[in-house]
Amino acid sequence: MADKTDALLTDYYSGMIDTKILLRRAELQWRPNDDNAGIKSLNKHTRPLEDMLARYEADSILHELTKQRDAIKRLETTFSEETKQIVQMHYDRRERLSWVVISLRMNLSERTCRTYQKTFKDNVAQTFNELDIAV
């Protein structure tokens, strides 16, 4: 049974989190943010880059997506290359590999591959709880 951690890891390894971040930035960049529409102010500053960066920093959705991606990247570096490959093959929706194919590619038993994946998933869930990151 898939849970929220599985869905998050699937989004991460399928490239969906990066896509969501890019889409959110584009949405924030092109969203009109004019408080005084139709009224011209003589003292209005025009700093579009600084305004855009301030919108990026203030956006909670963008901030949460970035925290999720960065936490998984940092956690990924603590595991062996073998575990990273198994997890990537399992969660990448683009290939949709079965456990039998993953075990054949890694030259390990199916049970061992599942154990590596479960250990990684449990560590991600525990880290997200400790860091208070929404899943």
Number of C-alpha atoms within 10 A of each C-alpha: 3 6 8 11 15 16 12 19 24 20 19 20 19 17 14 14 19 16 13 16 18 13 13 16 18 11 11 17 17 9 10 9 12 8 7 8 8 7 8 8 8 6 6 7 8 8 8 10 10 10 14 17 13 11 16 17 11 11 13 11 13 19 13 15 18 15 16 19 17 12 15 18 12 10 13 17 10 10 13 10 11 12 18 17 15 20 24 17 20 22 21 17 14 11 10 11 14 11 17 14 14 20 18 11 12 15 10 12 14 16 12 11 22 17 13 17 20 13 13 20 16 12 15 22 16 12 15 18 12 9 11 9 14 11 17
